[in-house]
Amino acid sequence: MTTTPREVSFWTPRLTVDRRADGTILLGQEEPLGAYPDHMGQRFARWARETPDRIWMAEKSGDGWATLSYAKAWASIRAIGEALARRGLTQDTPVLILSGNSIAHALMALGAQHVGVPSAALAPAYALTGGDYAKLRDIAAQISPGLIFADDAAPYADAIATVFGAEVPVVSLTGTVEGRETLSFDALTATHLTDAEATAAAAVTPDTVAKFLFTSGTTGSPKAVIQTQRMLCSNQQMVQQCFTFLKETPPVVVDWAPWNHTASGNKVFNMVIYNGGTYYIDDGRPTPKAIHTTIETLRDISPTWYFNVPLGYQMLLDAFETDTKLRDTFFKRIQMLFYAGAGMSQPVWDRLTRVCDEMVPGGVLLTSGFGATETGPFSVTNTARQSKSGNLGLPAPGVTLKLVPQGDKMEARVKSPSITPGYWKNAALTQDAFDEEGFYRFGDAFRFADPDDPSQGLLFDGRLAENFKLASGTWVAVGPLRAKLTDDLGGLASDVVIAGEGHTELGALVVPNRAALREIAGEDIEGEELLGHPEVRRRTAERLAAHAKAATGSASRVMRMMYMSVPLDFDKGEVTDKGSINQRAVLRHRADLVDSLWSEDPRVIHILKS
């Protein structure tokens, strides 16, 4: 256990508040955004010069780690850029990346960026699920890749052959795709430099498209969000100004989250580069089968900055309680814990802060923020210790947050240098995303943690498109209610989906925390047997009743619920690759379960009758 208090520095926000006559509120910071480079390549080149031997990235190799230094990585980035420049690739012929996180994946993306060629990393599931590859076809209709990268070409061969023309070459470490040119990744990294690389790199500007990130939101159809160099660089300057300790200690990150998503692919990935840190790729996931890999990695490497989704923290907490080596290694030099992707229930928050206080005198900042693929993502963050989960904090330097009255809600909109210019080749979608003053519309509502003191931070107040009316005409604020019910179930649920549109009372479909339910059952059972265990049902009904008793009205009181026995389905859009639930997609695809909530189905749990 650590015995020395750990000093970690953060910024001191100085909020500005401008209230308009129509009720609109503009929030900003007195502190201006500092200078930032024209493109991320300038930052990488700096560390290659100043700290050439420092490990930039590491991935598992056998029983150890394969590592790559800043100097050697920069040489490979330039060589790959040379090869792509010679092939004449441009922003209209991006590099499509189908593999998961790896050193080779990172080098391909940065090599393309170096010479002004965007990359587009996709969730591997788009190309591995078989069938008609509907989402992959949607993406192919929006961008025309000039080259496709896959660590191992074989698993992706069918998708590539089915969706993309034979003229598009493939780059891989192993495997080939029959009927098309397959290039060796190792050969690309050994490409001899000519004027082609230098000329193309010199043409990169802040407005050059660095990458495309695909997001479906609640629509289910992927859309290509443009990410410029200005977005990436200004966003990292915001991060550094808020988390000032990054300038003092280069971050060491152990991260599993996919790079095809903005949270890790932009914020975490570029945070390491911007601050000259080290990135350890974790091959685990916050799932019952893969969490053991994460645990083994964290028993070996001590991070200074750590990100996970709430479910991942919940699984780590179970291990912290019994694994002394894991606990000691994890907390050895940790400076900050960050969660995103979903709301953290209060029981998980309390457990995690308790462990932090036990392991580190003075504790560790556990925090979150708010952003979107369209915002870089960093835009709102909290750097003050809280007693409860959910405080998103305040806008970062350079960010103006606009809160616009929408009924009894305040819709959040944002403007900053890290906002996307729009959606690739989709002017109509781009126009709809911004208001008349150029603010990007989140589609979400915020409220003040303290209505009398805006400086105390903001709370998420629901996604406007998710809210619905009961038969009485009363609006239901879905977002806050999901968080409240998850908390009130006291660790029995990982998340919930609220139903009840057109009914007189609310119901919920619940994602079970199976480990907690097995503990209640006292048996190692699974499936319907676990979910229907008498003691599990009794305890659940007690907590549901306590929730209902404490509620203030029909729009905040869930009266019936059902545990979902079938896991959420990524391919149907029910859950994103970062682990957050798409409420509308679940209700749409599980309409039969929704209907069953108001039936005599024995799986439904009602509040206990007094």
C-alpha positions as CSV (number, residue, x, y, z in Angstrom):
1,M,0.0,0.0,0.0
2,T,1.3,3.5,-0.8
3,T,2.2,5.7,2.1
4,T,3.2,9.0,0.6
5,P,0.5,11.5,-0.3
6,R,0.3,12.0,-4.1
7,E,0.3,15.6,-5.3
8,V,-1.6,15.9,-8.6
9,S,-2.2,19.3,-10.2
10,F,-5.4,20.4,-12.1
11,W,-6.5,23.7,-13.5
12,T,-8.7,26.2,-11.6
13,P,-11.7,27.0,-13.7
14,R,-13.0,30.5,-13.8
15,L,-16.5,30.3,-15.3
16,T,-18.1,33.1,-17.3
17,V,-21.9,33.2,-17.5
18,D,-24.0,35.2,-20.0
19,R,-27.8,35.0,-19.6
20,R,-29.9,36.1,-22.5
21,A,-33.4,37.5,-22.3
22,D,-34.9,34.4,-24.0
23,G,-33.5,32.2,-21.2
24,T,-30.5,31.0,-23.1
25,I,-27.3,30.7,-21.0
26,L,-23.8,30.8,-22.4
27,L,-21.0,29.3,-20.3
28,G,-17.3,29.7,-21.0
29,Q,-13.9,30.2,-19.3
30,E,-11.9,33.3,-18.5
31,E,-8.7,31.2,-19.3
32,P,-8.1,31.3,-23.0
33,L,-7.1,28.2,-25.0
34,G,-3.3,28.1,-25.4
35,A,-1.4,27.7,-28.6
36,Y,-1.4,24.3,-30.2
37,P,0.5,22.7,-33.2
38,D,-0.8,22.6,-36.8
39,H,-1.0,18.9,-36.8
40,M,-0.2,15.9,-34.5
41,G,2.8,14.9,-36.5
42,Q,4.6,18.0,-35.1
43,R,4.1,16.7,-31.6
44,F,5.2,13.2,-32.4
45,A,8.4,14.5,-34.1
46,R,9.2,16.6,-31.0
47,W,9.2,13.5,-28.8
48,A,11.2,11.5,-31.3
49,R,13.9,14.2,-31.1
50,E,13.7,14.9,-27.3
51,T,13.0,11.4,-25.9
52,P,13.9,9.1,-28.8
53,D,14.3,5.9,-26.6
54,R,11.1,6.4,-24.6
55,I,8.5,3.7,-25.2
56,W,5.6,5.1,-27.2
57,M,3.5,2.0,-27.5
58,A,3.6,-1.6,-26.3
59,E,1.5,-4.7,-27.1
60,K,1.5,-8.2,-25.7
61,S,3.9,-10.6,-27.3
62,G,4.1,-14.1,-25.8
63,D,4.6,-13.7,-22.0
64,G,6.0,-10.2,-22.4
65,W,5.7,-7.0,-24.3
66,A,6.7,-5.9,-27.7
67,T,7.6,-2.2,-27.5
68,L,8.3,0.6,-29.9
69,S,10.2,3.8,-29.1
70,Y,9.3,7.3,-30.3
71,A,12.3,7.4,-32.6
72,K,11.7,4.0,-34.3
73,A,7.9,4.7,-34.5
74,W,8.5,8.1,-36.2
75,A,10.8,6.4,-38.8
76,S,8.0,3.9,-39.6
77,I,5.4,6.6,-39.8
78,R,7.4,8.5,-42.3
79,A,8.2,5.4,-44.3
80,I,4.5,4.4,-44.5
81,G,3.6,8.0,-45.4
82,E,6.2,7.8,-48.3
83,A,4.6,4.6,-49.6
84,L,1.1,6.0,-49.5
85,A,2.2,9.3,-51.1
86,R,3.8,7.4,-54.0
87,R,0.6,5.5,-54.5
88,G,-1.2,8.9,-54.9
89,L,-3.6,8.4,-52.1
90,T,-5.5,11.6,-51.0
91,Q,-8.3,12.6,-48.7
92,D,-10.7,11.2,-51.3
93,T,-9.1,7.7,-51.1
94,P,-8.6,7.1,-47.3
95,V,-7.0,4.1,-45.6
96,L,-9.7,1.8,-44.2
97,I,-8.6,0.0,-41.1
98,L,-10.5,-3.2,-40.2
99,S,-8.4,-4.6,-37.3
100,G,-8.6,-3.9,-33.6
101,N,-6.0,-2.0,-31.6
102,S,-2.4,-2.8,-32.4
103,I,1.0,-1.1,-33.0
104,A,0.6,-1.8,-36.7
105,H,-2.9,-0.3,-36.7
106,A,-1.5,2.8,-35.0
107,L,1.4,3.2,-37.4
108,M,-0.9,2.9,-40.4
109,A,-3.2,5.6,-39.2
110,L,-0.4,8.0,-38.3
111,G,1.5,7.2,-41.5
112,A,-1.5,8.2,-43.5
113,Q,-2.2,11.3,-41.4
114,H,1.5,12.3,-41.9
115,V,1.0,12.8,-45.6
116,G,-2.6,14.2,-45.5
117,V,-4.4,10.9,-46.1
118,P,-7.3,10.2,-43.7
119,S,-7.8,6.9,-42.1
120,A,-11.1,5.3,-41.0
121,A,-10.9,2.7,-38.3
122,L,-14.1,0.5,-38.1
123,A,-15.4,-1.7,-35.4
124,P,-14.1,-5.2,-36.5
125,A,-17.6,-6.6,-36.0
126,Y,-18.7,-4.7,-39.1
127,A,-16.6,-7.1,-41.2
128,L,-16.7,-10.3,-39.1
129,T,-20.4,-10.9,-38.6
130,G,-21.1,-12.4,-42.1
131,G,-24.5,-12.0,-43.7
132,D,-24.9,-9.1,-46.1
133,Y,-22.5,-6.7,-44.2
134,A,-25.2,-4.0,-44.2
135,K,-23.2,-1.5,-42.1
136,L,-20.0,-2.1,-44.0
137,R,-21.9,-1.4,-47.2
138,D,-23.3,1.8,-45.8
139,I,-19.7,2.9,-45.0
140,A,-18.4,1.9,-48.5
141,A,-21.1,4.1,-50.0
142,Q,-19.8,7.1,-48.1
143,I,-16.0,6.8,-48.5
144,S,-14.0,5.2,-51.3
145,P,-10.9,3.7,-49.7
146,G,-7.7,3.7,-51.6
147,L,-6.3,0.9,-49.4
148,I,-7.5,-1.5,-46.7
149,F,-5.4,-2.5,-43.7
150,A,-5.9,-5.6,-41.6
151,D,-3.4,-7.2,-39.2
152,D,-4.4,-10.6,-40.4
153,A,-6.2,-10.4,-43.8
154,A,-7.8,-13.9,-43.6
155,P,-10.7,-13.2,-41.2
156,Y,-11.7,-10.1,-43.2
157,A,-11.3,-11.6,-46.7
158,D,-14.9,-12.4,-47.3
159,A,-16.1,-9.0,-46.2
160,I,-13.4,-7.3,-48.3
161,A,-14.2,-9.4,-51.4
162,T,-18.0,-8.9,-51.0
163,V,-18.1,-5.1,-50.3
164,F,-15.0,-3.5,-52.0
165,G,-13.8,-3.5,-55.6
166,A,-10.9,-5.7,-56.6
167,E,-8.8,-2.7,-57.4
168,V,-8.5,-1.8,-53.7
169,P,-5.2,-3.3,-52.4
170,V,-4.8,-4.7,-48.9
171,V,-2.0,-4.2,-46.4
172,S,-1.5,-7.0,-43.8
173,L,1.1,-8.5,-41.5
174,T,-0.2,-12.0,-42.3
175,G,-2.6,-13.5,-44.8
176,T,-3.8,-12.4,-48.2
177,V,-7.1,-11.7,-50.0
178,E,-7.5,-13.8,-53.1
179,G,-7.9,-11.9,-56.3
180,R,-6.3,-8.6,-55.2
181,E,-3.0,-7.0,-54.5
182,T,-1.8,-7.7,-50.9
183,L,1.1,-5.6,-49.6
184,S,3.4,-6.5,-46.7
185,F,3.1,-4.1,-43.8
186,D,6.8,-4.8,-43.0
187,A,7.7,-3.7,-46.5
188,L,5.8,-0.5,-46.1
189,T,7.7,0.4,-42.9
190,A,11.0,-0.2,-44.8
191,T,10.1,2.2,-47.7
192,H,13.1,4.4,-48.7
193,L,12.3,8.1,-48.2
194,T,12.2,10.5,-51.2
195,D,10.9,14.0,-51.7
196,A,7.4,12.5,-51.9
197,E,7.1,12.1,-48.2
198,A,8.5,15.5,-47.3
199,T,6.3,17.3,-50.0
200,A,3.1,15.7,-48.9
201,A,3.8,16.2,-45.2
202,A,4.6,19.9,-45.7
203,A,1.1,20.3,-47.3
204,V,-0.7,19.2,-44.2
205,T,-2.5,22.1,-42.5
206,P,-4.9,22.5,-39.5
207,D,-7.8,22.0,-41.9
208,T,-6.5,18.8,-43.4
209,V,-8.8,15.8,-42.7
210,A,-6.9,13.5,-40.3
211,K,-9.5,10.7,-40.1
212,F,-13.1,9.7,-40.3
213,L,-14.9,8.3,-37.3
214,F,-18.2,6.6,-37.9
215,T,-21.0,7.0,-35.4
216,S,-24.6,6.0,-35.7
217,G,-26.1,7.7,-32.6
218,T,-29.7,6.7,-32.3
219,T,-30.2,6.3,-36.1
220,G,-28.4,2.9,-36.5
221,S,-26.9,4.0,-39.8
222,P,-23.2,4.9,-39.7
223,K,-22.2,8.5,-40.6
224,A,-18.7,9.7,-41.4
225,V,-17.7,12.4,-38.9
226,I,-14.8,14.5,-40.3
227,Q,-11.9,14.9,-37.9
228,T,-9.4,17.6,-38.9
229,Q,-5.9,18.2,-37.5
230,R,-7.2,21.4,-35.9
231,M,-9.8,19.3,-34.0
232,L,-7.3,16.8,-32.7
233,C,-4.6,19.3,-31.7
234,S,-6.9,21.9,-30.1
235,N,-8.7,19.2,-28.2
236,Q,-5.5,17.9,-26.7
237,Q,-4.5,21.4,-25.7
238,M,-7.8,21.6,-23.8
239,V,-7.1,18.3,-22.1
240,Q,-3.6,19.4,-21.1
241,Q,-4.8,22.7,-19.6
242,C,-7.5,21.0,-17.5
243,F,-5.2,18.0,-16.4
244,T,-2.1,20.1,-15.8
245,F,-0.3,17.2,-14.3
246,L,0.2,15.8,-17.8
247,K,2.8,18.5,-18.4
248,E,4.7,17.3,-15.3
249,T,4.5,13.5,-15.7
250,P,4.2,11.9,-19.2
251,P,1.1,9.7,-18.9
252,V,1.4,5.9,-18.8
253,V,-1.9,4.5,-20.1
254,V,-3.2,0.9,-20.1
255,D,-6.2,0.9,-22.3
256,W,-8.6,-1.6,-24.0
257,A,-11.1,0.8,-25.5
258,P,-11.4,0.6,-29.4
259,W,-9.7,3.3,-31.5
260,N,-12.7,3.3,-33.9
261,H,-14.5,5.3,-31.1
262,T,-13.6,8.9,-30.2
263,A,-13.1,8.3,-26.5
264,S,-10.0,6.2,-27.0
265,G,-9.2,6.7,-30.7
266,N,-9.0,10.5,-30.2
267,K,-8.7,11.5,-26.6
268,V,-6.6,8.7,-25.1
269,F,-4.5,7.9,-28.2
270,N,-3.6,11.5,-28.9
271,M,-3.2,12.4,-25.2
272,V,-0.3,10.0,-25.0
273,I,1.3,11.5,-28.2
274,Y,0.6,15.2,-27.1
275,N,2.3,14.7,-23.8
276,G,5.1,12.3,-24.7
277,G,3.6,9.3,-22.8
278,T,3.4,5.6,-23.2
279,Y,0.4,3.5,-24.3
280,Y,0.1,-0.1,-23.3
281,I,-2.6,-1.9,-25.4
282,D,-4.8,-4.0,-23.2
283,D,-6.3,-7.0,-25.1
284,G,-9.0,-7.4,-22.5
285,R,-12.5,-6.1,-22.3
286,P,-15.1,-5.5,-19.6
287,T,-16.8,-8.8,-20.3
288,P,-16.9,-11.9,-18.0
289,K,-14.6,-13.8,-20.4
290,A,-12.1,-11.0,-21.2
291,I,-11.8,-9.1,-17.9
292,H,-9.2,-11.6,-16.8
293,T,-6.9,-10.4,-19.5
294,T,-7.3,-6.8,-18.3
295,I,-6.6,-7.9,-14.8
296,E,-3.4,-9.7,-15.8
297,T,-2.2,-6.7,-17.7
298,L,-2.9,-4.4,-14.7
299,R,-1.1,-6.8,-12.4
300,D,2.0,-6.1,-14.6
301,I,1.8,-2.4,-15.6
302,S,1.0,0.5,-13.3
303,P,-0.9,3.3,-15.2
304,T,-0.8,7.0,-14.2
305,W,-4.1,7.8,-15.9
306,Y,-6.8,5.2,-16.4
307,F,-10.0,5.1,-18.4
308,N,-12.8,2.6,-18.3
309,V,-16.6,2.3,-18.6
310,P,-18.5,1.8,-15.4
311,L,-19.1,-1.9,-16.0
312,G,-15.3,-2.3,-16.3
313,Y,-14.7,-0.6,-13.0
314,Q,-17.3,-2.8,-11.4
315,M,-15.5,-5.9,-12.6
316,L,-12.1,-4.5,-11.4
317,L,-13.6,-3.8,-8.0
318,D,-14.5,-7.5,-7.6
319,A,-10.9,-8.3,-8.3
320,F,-9.4,-5.5,-6.1
321,E,-11.1,-7.1,-3.0
322,T,-9.2,-10.4,-3.3
323,D,-6.1,-9.7,-5.5
324,T,-3.5,-7.8,-3.5
325,K,-1.0,-7.7,-6.3
326,L,-3.5,-6.2,-8.7
327,R,-4.5,-3.6,-6.2
328,D,-0.9,-2.6,-5.3
329,T,0.2,-2.4,-8.9
330,F,-2.8,-0.5,-10.1
331,F,-2.6,2.2,-7.4
332,K,1.2,2.4,-7.3
333,R,1.3,5.7,-9.4
334,I,-2.3,6.4,-10.4
335,Q,-3.0,10.1,-10.7
336,M,-6.6,10.1,-12.1
337,L,-9.5,7.8,-12.9
338,F,-11.9,8.7,-15.7
339,Y,-15.2,6.9,-16.7
340,A,-17.4,7.4,-19.7
341,G,-19.7,5.6,-22.0
342,A,-22.5,5.3,-19.5
343,G,-23.5,6.7,-16.1
344,M,-21.8,5.2,-13.1
345,S,-24.2,3.9,-10.4
346,Q,-23.7,5.3,-6.9
347,P,-22.9,1.9,-5.4
348,V,-20.0,1.4,-7.9
349,W,-18.8,5.0,-7.2
350,D,-18.9,4.5,-3.5
351,R,-16.9,1.2,-3.7
352,L,-14.3,2.7,-6.0
353,T,-13.8,5.9,-4.0
354,R,-13.5,3.8,-0.9
355,V,-10.7,1.7,-2.4
356,C,-9.0,4.8,-3.7
357,D,-9.0,6.3,-0.2
358,E,-7.6,3.2,1.3
359,M,-4.8,2.9,-1.2
360,V,-3.8,6.5,-1.7
361,P,-3.8,9.0,1.1
362,G,-6.0,11.9,0.0
363,G,-7.6,9.6,-2.5
364,V,-7.7,9.8,-6.3
365,L,-9.8,12.0,-8.5
366,L,-12.6,9.9,-10.0
367,T,-14.3,11.9,-12.7
368,S,-16.1,12.1,-16.0
369,G,-17.0,14.6,-18.6
370,F,-19.1,15.0,-21.7
371,G,-18.4,15.1,-25.4
372,A,-19.2,13.5,-28.7
373,T,-17.5,12.2,-31.8
374,E,-18.4,15.6,-33.3
375,T,-16.6,17.6,-30.6
376,G,-13.2,15.9,-30.5
377,P,-14.6,14.6,-28.0
378,F,-13.3,16.7,-25.0
379,S,-15.6,19.6,-24.3
380,V,-16.9,19.5,-20.7
381,T,-15.0,18.0,-17.8
382,N,-14.9,17.8,-14.0
383,T,-11.6,18.2,-12.0
384,A,-13.1,18.7,-8.5
385,R,-13.6,15.7,-6.2
386,Q,-17.3,14.9,-5.8
387,S,-19.3,12.8,-3.3
388,K,-21.7,11.5,-5.9
389,S,-21.3,10.3,-9.4
390,G,-22.7,12.2,-12.4
391,N,-21.1,15.7,-12.2
392,L,-19.9,16.4,-15.7
393,G,-18.0,19.6,-14.7
394,L,-17.7,22.7,-16.8
395,P,-16.7,23.7,-20.3
396,A,-12.9,23.5,-21.0
397,P,-10.8,26.5,-22.1
398,G,-11.8,27.5,-25.7
399,V,-15.3,25.9,-25.4
400,T,-18.5,27.9,-25.3
401,L,-21.5,25.9,-24.0
402,K,-25.0,27.1,-24.9
403,L,-28.0,26.0,-22.9
404,V,-31.2,26.6,-24.8
405,P,-34.7,26.3,-23.2
406,Q,-36.7,23.4,-24.7
407,G,-39.8,23.0,-22.6
408,D,-38.7,22.3,-19.1
409,K,-35.3,21.2,-20.3
410,M,-32.1,23.0,-21.3
411,E,-30.7,21.7,-24.6
412,A,-26.9,21.7,-24.7
413,R,-25.0,23.1,-27.7
414,V,-21.3,23.8,-28.1
415,K,-18.8,25.7,-30.1
416,S,-15.0,25.4,-30.1
417,P,-12.0,24.9,-32.4
418,S,-12.4,21.1,-31.9
419,I,-15.9,20.9,-33.4
420,T,-16.2,18.9,-36.6
421,P,-16.8,20.8,-39.9
422,G,-19.5,18.3,-40.6
423,Y,-20.3,14.9,-42.1
424,W,-18.4,13.7,-45.1
425,K,-20.2,14.6,-48.3
426,N,-23.5,15.0,-46.5
427,A,-24.4,18.7,-46.5
428,A,-28.0,18.1,-45.3
429,L,-26.9,16.2,-42.3
430,T,-24.3,18.7,-41.5
431,Q,-26.7,21.6,-41.7
432,D,-29.1,19.9,-39.3
433,A,-26.3,19.3,-36.8
434,F,-25.7,23.1,-36.2
435,D,-27.9,25.9,-35.1
436,E,-28.1,29.4,-36.6
437,E,-25.1,30.6,-34.6
438,G,-22.9,27.7,-35.6
439,F,-23.2,25.7,-32.3
440,Y,-23.2,22.0,-32.6
441,R,-26.4,20.4,-31.2
442,F,-25.7,17.5,-28.8
443,G,-29.3,16.5,-28.7
444,D,-28.9,16.2,-24.9
445,A,-30.2,18.2,-22.0
446,F,-28.1,19.5,-19.1
447,R,-29.0,21.0,-15.7
448,F,-26.9,22.7,-13.1
449,A,-25.8,20.6,-10.1
450,D,-26.6,23.7,-8.0
451,P,-29.2,26.0,-9.7
452,D,-27.9,28.9,-7.6
453,D,-24.2,28.4,-8.5
454,P,-23.3,27.4,-12.1
455,S,-19.7,26.9,-11.1
456,Q,-20.6,23.7,-9.2
457,G,-20.9,21.9,-12.6
458,L,-23.4,20.3,-14.9
459,L,-25.5,17.2,-14.7
460,F,-26.8,15.1,-17.7
461,D,-30.5,15.6,-17.9
462,G,-31.5,13.1,-20.6
463,R,-31.3,12.6,-24.3
464,L,-34.1,14.7,-25.8
465,A,-34.9,12.1,-28.5
466,E,-35.3,9.4,-25.9
467,N,-37.9,11.1,-23.7
468,F,-41.6,10.1,-24.1
469,K,-45.0,10.7,-22.6
470,L,-47.1,8.5,-20.4
471,A,-50.8,8.0,-21.2
472,S,-51.5,10.9,-18.8
473,G,-49.4,13.2,-21.1
474,T,-46.6,13.5,-18.5
475,W,-43.1,13.6,-20.0
476,V,-40.6,11.1,-18.8
477,A,-37.0,12.2,-18.6
478,V,-35.4,8.9,-19.6
479,G,-31.7,9.7,-18.9
480,P,-31.9,10.7,-15.2
481,L,-34.4,8.0,-14.5
482,R,-32.1,5.3,-16.0
483,A,-29.4,6.4,-13.7
484,K,-31.7,6.6,-10.7
485,L,-33.2,3.2,-11.1
486,T,-29.7,1.6,-11.7
487,D,-28.6,3.2,-8.4
488,D,-31.8,2.1,-6.6
489,L,-31.3,-1.5,-7.6
490,G,-28.1,-1.4,-5.5
491,G,-25.7,-3.2,-7.8
492,L,-28.1,-5.8,-9.2
493,A,-28.2,-4.1,-12.6
494,S,-25.4,-2.9,-14.9
495,D,-27.9,-0.7,-16.8
496,V,-31.6,-0.4,-17.5
497,V,-33.9,0.6,-20.4
498,I,-37.0,2.6,-19.6
499,A,-40.3,1.7,-21.2
500,G,-43.9,2.8,-20.8
501,E,-44.8,5.1,-23.7
502,G,-48.6,5.3,-23.8
503,H,-49.0,3.4,-20.6
504,T,-50.2,4.7,-17.2
505,E,-47.0,3.6,-15.4
506,L,-43.4,2.9,-16.2
507,G,-41.5,-0.4,-16.7
508,A,-37.9,-1.4,-17.3
509,L,-35.8,-4.0,-19.1
510,V,-32.8,-4.6,-17.0
511,V,-29.2,-5.7,-17.8
512,P,-28.4,-8.0,-14.9
513,N,-25.2,-7.9,-12.9
514,R,-24.9,-11.6,-12.9
515,A,-22.1,-11.8,-10.4
516,A,-24.2,-9.9,-7.8
517,L,-27.2,-12.1,-8.6
518,R,-25.2,-15.3,-8.1
519,E,-24.0,-14.1,-4.8
520,I,-27.6,-13.6,-3.7
521,A,-28.7,-17.0,-5.1
522,G,-25.8,-18.7,-3.3
523,E,-25.4,-21.0,-6.3
524,D,-23.3,-21.1,-9.4
525,I,-26.2,-21.0,-11.8
526,E,-26.8,-19.1,-15.0
527,G,-29.5,-18.0,-17.5
528,E,-33.2,-18.1,-16.7
529,E,-32.5,-20.3,-13.6
530,L,-30.4,-17.5,-12.1
531,L,-32.8,-14.6,-13.1
532,G,-35.8,-16.5,-11.8
533,H,-34.2,-17.7,-8.5
534,P,-36.7,-17.0,-5.7
535,E,-34.2,-15.1,-3.5
536,V,-33.0,-13.0,-6.5
537,R,-36.6,-12.1,-7.3
538,R,-37.4,-11.3,-3.7
539,R,-34.4,-9.0,-3.2
540,T,-35.0,-7.3,-6.5
541,A,-38.7,-6.7,-5.7
542,E,-37.6,-5.1,-2.4
543,R,-35.3,-2.7,-4.1
544,L,-37.8,-1.9,-6.8
545,A,-40.4,-1.2,-4.0
546,A,-38.0,1.2,-2.2
547,H,-37.3,2.9,-5.5
548,A,-41.1,3.4,-6.2
549,K,-41.7,4.6,-2.6
550,A,-39.1,7.3,-2.9
551,A,-40.2,8.6,-6.3
552,T,-42.0,11.9,-6.6
553,G,-44.5,11.0,-9.4
554,S,-45.5,8.6,-12.1
555,A,-42.8,9.9,-14.5
556,S,-40.0,9.0,-12.0
557,R,-41.5,5.7,-10.6
558,V,-40.8,2.4,-12.3
559,M,-43.4,-0.2,-11.1
560,R,-42.4,-3.3,-13.0
561,M,-39.2,-4.7,-14.5
562,M,-37.7,-7.8,-16.2
563,Y,-34.2,-9.0,-16.4
564,M,-33.0,-9.5,-19.9
565,S,-31.5,-13.0,-20.3
566,V,-30.2,-12.5,-23.9
567,P,-27.2,-10.1,-24.0
568,L,-27.4,-6.9,-25.8
569,D,-26.6,-7.2,-29.5
570,F,-23.9,-5.0,-31.1
571,D,-25.0,-5.9,-34.7
572,K,-28.5,-4.7,-34.0
573,G,-27.2,-1.4,-32.6
574,E,-28.4,-2.2,-29.1
575,V,-25.0,-1.5,-27.6
576,T,-22.1,0.5,-28.9
577,D,-18.5,-0.6,-29.0
578,K,-17.8,1.6,-25.9
579,G,-20.4,-0.3,-23.9
580,S,-23.3,2.2,-23.8
581,I,-26.9,1.3,-24.4
582,N,-28.9,2.6,-27.3
583,Q,-32.3,2.9,-25.5
584,R,-34.3,3.3,-28.7
585,A,-32.7,0.3,-30.4
586,V,-33.3,-2.0,-27.5
587,L,-37.0,-1.0,-27.3
588,R,-37.3,-1.5,-31.0
589,H,-35.7,-4.9,-31.2
590,R,-37.2,-6.2,-28.0
591,A,-40.7,-5.0,-28.5
592,D,-42.0,-8.5,-27.4
593,L,-40.3,-8.1,-24.0
594,V,-41.7,-4.6,-23.7
595,D,-45.2,-5.9,-24.3
596,S,-44.6,-8.6,-21.7
597,L,-43.9,-6.0,-19.0
598,W,-47.7,-5.3,-19.0
599,S,-48.8,-9.0,-19.1
600,E,-48.9,-11.9,-16.8
601,D,-45.5,-13.1,-17.9
602,P,-43.9,-14.8,-14.8
603,R,-40.6,-13.2,-15.5
604,V,-41.9,-9.7,-14.7
605,I,-41.1,-8.5,-11.2
606,H,-43.6,-6.1,-9.6
607,I,-43.2,-4.0,-6.5
608,L,-44.0,-5.9,-3.3
609,K,-47.6,-5.3,-2.1
610,S,-47.9,-4.2,1.6
